[in-house]
Amino acid sequence: MNKLFTRGLILVFGLGVAATFTACHTGEDVPTVVVDNVVIENARTLVVRSNVPATFTVGAQTQANTTEATFNPGVTGTVTVSATGRTSKTIAFDFADGSYLEYEVELESVGTEVDQTEAEAGTTTVDNSGANEEETGVAASMNFDNNQTNTGTLGKYSITVVTPTDINSAIEKIEQTKKVEEPVLALDCKPNGANFASNPIKVNAKVPGSDGYNLACAFKNNGDTPASFERNGDNLTIGIQHFSIWNIVLKADLVSVDTKTVDQVITGDASKGSLSYQSDYGFSTDTQDAFIVKYLKKIFGVTKRSKAFNATFDPVDGTATLKVSQEVKTYKFKSNDKEFSATVYGKITRSLSVEVVEEEAEDVKTHDGGTTSKH
């Protein structure tokens, strides 16, 4: 998982205490205790959403028949989301130095199975028409028009369009290499192991908005290339030698990364023991091409949203000041002549200072019910 810029806000804290003396409005010197880089005592929170009621599993924990599940897991692990008649998805998570992660997954309907004899005779078309096409926006079909014979695994034929959740290159690697080579769609052709090496099957896929992007096709398991790969606008024609999962791979260059810090300062009555603030997380983009947006979601998490949090501390007479600093990065990509960008709301640093208006200043203990997110 991408530690700083995917799927969640990363909050960074240390501990430092400094005492200074300032004058209050009466002109008298009063002690001021400043507590910086507040140590947060957060429970890790993992929120996962699905487009349909599903079963969510993290280790030995399971939540079923819901579209949203919340866990308090270990630092690293995987979450698996599954539903009957649909594809299942597994996502690896890593809280690193954050405390809140959020994911969204799409469980696609599985393509209709067709009897092998009918498919090979051409009397019944093998395609993803119906629910899978409606959900993915991609039309896919197999073309048995050249007397192909299956010399491998036998069984009913089907094709399902899937949005992959596995990540080839984390954003840290992309920043180093300046290259993107990532699956944006996958064609799941079944049964696995059906073999047409001597006479490849032609698979057709129409991917709206893909015209002009640098795309390739590769076998998921080992990166083997298909027998042929042709393009005509948004239409792809792929000659595959065997059935399994074939990835449609986006190739792009990272043109630039612009980094800035956005600060907000919140002050309030320290006797209330709490200050509230808003944190952004996720990403925003300038592209409308659905398959590119899905790629960005896989790398950077959910589209931009905000969440309210509270910084809490032991009440004391005086004024509390909370500074929230967020690192915001804008990535610009180019694939052939197509350009797209993503603005990512990333690492958060917070510091709390409390000006205690009393003659004997006491140490101020602090903690936070705050956040990180991630995607």
KOLBA-295992 format. One record per residue (C-alpha): y, z, x; residue in one letter. Coordinates in steps of 0.5 Angstrom, whole numbers, plus 2048, in hexadecimal, padded with zeros to 3 digits. Each point is the difference from the previous one (the first is absolute). Example, Ala and Ser with C-alpha at 12.3 -4.5 7.8 and 13.67 -1.06 7.14 Angstrom:
2
7F7810819A/8077FE802S/
END
This chain:
375
800800800M/8077FF802N/803807802K/8077FF7FFL/8027FA7FCF/7FA7FF7FBT/7FF8037F9R/803807801G/806803802L/7FF804807I/804806801L/801803807V/802808801F/800804806G/803807801L/806802803G/8058067FFV/807801802A/8058057FFA/8087FF800T/8068037FEF/8057FD7FBT/8068027FCA/8008017F9C/8067FF7FBH/802807801T/8017FE808G/7FB805802E/7FA7FF804D/7FA8007FDV/7F97FF802P/7FD7F97FET/7F87FF801V/7FE7F8801V/7F97FE7FFV/7FF7F9802D/7FA7FC7FFN/7FC8047FBV/7F9801800V/7FD7FD7FAI/7FA8047FDE/7FD7FA7FBN/7F97FF7FDA/7FE7F8802R/8017FC7F9T/7FC7FA7FFL/8027FC7FAV/7FC7F97FEV/8017FC7FAR/7FC7FA7FDS/8017FB7FBN/7FA8027FCV/7FD8077FFP/7FB801806A/7FD805804T/803802806F/7FC804806T/803803806V/7FA804804G/7FD8047FBA/8058007FBQ/8007FB7FAT/8057FF7FAQ/7FD7FB7FBA/8037FC7FAN/807800802T/8057FC803T/803805804E/7FD805805A/803805804T/7FD804806F/801805805N/7FC7FD806P/7FF801807G/8047FC805V/7FC7FA800T/7FB7FD7FCG/7FF7FA7FBT/8018007F8V/7FB7FB7FCT/8027FD7FAV/7FB7FD7FBS/7FF7FE7F9A/7FA7FD7FCT/8007F8800G/806800805R/801800808T/800806804S/805802805K/800805806T/806802803I/801804807A/805805800F/804804806D/8058057FEF/802800807A/806805800D/8027FF7F9G/7FE8037FAS/8007FB7FAY/7FC7FA7FFL/8007FB7FAE/7FC7FA7FFY/7FF7FA7FBE/7FA7FC7FFV/7FE7FB7FCE/7F87FF7FEL/7FF7F97FEE/7FB7FE7FAS/7FA7FD803V/7FF7F87FFG/7FB7FE7FBT/7F97FF802E/7FD7F97FFV/7F87FE801D/7FF7FD806Q/7FC7FA7FDT/8067FE7FBE/805801806A/7FD7FB805E/7FF7FB7FAA/8078007FFG/7FF8027F8T/804807801T/806801804T/800806805V/807802800D/8048077FFN/8037FD7F9S/8028067FCG/802807802A/7FF7FF807N/8057FA800E/8058047FCE/800806804E/8017FC807T/8047FA7FEG/7FB7FC804V/7FB7FB7FDA/7FA7FF804A/7F97FC7FFS/7FA7FD803M/7FF7F9801N/7F87FE7FFF/8017F8801D/7FC7FE806N/7F98027FEN/801807804Q/7F9804801T/800807801N/7FC802806T/802807800G/8008067FBT/7FF7FE7F9L/8038037FAG/8067FF7FBK/8067FD803Y/8078027FFS/807800803I/805806800T/807800803V/802807803V/806803803T/7FD803807P/802807802T/7FD800807D/8067FF805I/7FF7FC806N/807802804S/8038067FEA/8087FF801I/800804807E/7FC7FA802K/8047FB7FDI/806803803E/7FD7FF807Q/7FD7F97FFT/8057FD7FBK/7FA7FD7FDK/7FD8007F9V/7F97FE7FEE/7FE8047FAE/7FC7FE7FAP/8048007FAV/7FA7FD7FBL/7F9800800A/7FB7FC7FDL/7F98047FED/7FB7FA7FFC/7F98037FEK/7FA801801P/802802807N/7FB7FC805G/8007FA7FCA/7FF7FA805N/8037F9800F/8017FF807A/7FD7F9800S/8057FE7FAN/8068057FFP/8028027F9I/8077FE7FFK/8048067FDV/8077FE7FDN/8068067FFA/8077FF7FDK/804805803V/8078007FDP/806800805G/7FC7FF806S/8027F9802D/804800806G/7FD806803Y/7FB800806N/7F98027FDL/7F9800803A/7F98027FDC/7FB804804A/7FA8037FEF/8018087FFK/7FA803804N/8017FC807N/8067FB7FFG/7FC7FA800D/8047FA7FET/7FE7FC7FAP/7FD7F9800A/8067FD7FES/8078027FEF/8057FC7FCE/8078017FCR/8047FC7FBN/8068047FEG/7FD8077FDD/7F97FD800N/7FB802805L/7F97FC801T/7FB804804I/7F97FE802G/7FC806801I/7F9800803Q/7FE8077FDH/8028057FBF/803806801S/808802801I/8047FB803W/807802801N/8077FC7FFI/804802806V/807800801L/8037FF807K/807801801A/805802806D/804807800L/8077FD801V/804807800S/8008077FFV/8078037FED/800808800T/8058057FDK/8008077FET/8038027F9V/803807800D/8018047FAQ/803807800V/7FF8057FAI/803807800T/7FF8067FBG/8008077FFD/7FB803804A/7FF8067FCS/7FC7FB7FBK/7FB7FF806G/7FF7F97FES/8047F9801L/7FD7F97FDS/8017F9803Y/7FD7F97FEQ/7FB7FD805S/7FF7F8800D/7F97FD802Y/7FC7FA800G/8047F9801F/8047FB7FDS/8007F8801T/8037FA7FFD/7FA7FC7FFT/7FE7FE7F9Q/7F97FD802D/7FB8057FDA/7FB7FF806F/805802805I/8028067FCV/7F9802800K/7FF7FF807Y/807805801L/7FD8057FCK/7F9800804K/805801806I/8058047FDF/7FE8047FAG/8038007F9V/8077FC7FFT/806805800K/8018067FCR/803806801S/7FD8077FFK/8048077FFA/7FE806804F/802807802N/801803806A/7FF8087FFT/802806804F/801807800D/8068027FCP/806803803V/8088007FFD/8037FA803G/8007F9800T/7FA7FB802A/8017F9803T/7FA7FB800L/8007FA804K/7FB7FB7FEV/8007FA805S/7FB7FA7FEQ/7FE7FA805E/8017F97FCV/7FD7FA803K/8017F97FET/7FA7FB802Y/8027F8800K/7FA7FC800F/7FF7F8801K/7FA7FC7FES/8017F9802N/8067FF7FDD/8008057FAK/803807802E/8008067FCF/802808802S/7FE8077FEA/805806800T/7FB806802V/8028077FEY/7FD804805G/800806805K/8048067FDI/803806804T/8048067FDR/803806802S/8038067FDL/806804802S/8028077FCV/806803801E/7FF8077FFV/8078047FDV/7FE807802E/801804806E/7F9801802E/7FD7F9800A/7F88007FEE/7FB7FB802D/7FF7FB7FBV/7F97FE7FFK/8007F97FDT/7FA7FC7FDH/8007F97FCD/7FC7FE7FAG/8037F9802G/7FC7F9801T/7FE7FA804T/7FE7FA7FDS/7FD7F9801K/7FF7FB7FEH/
END
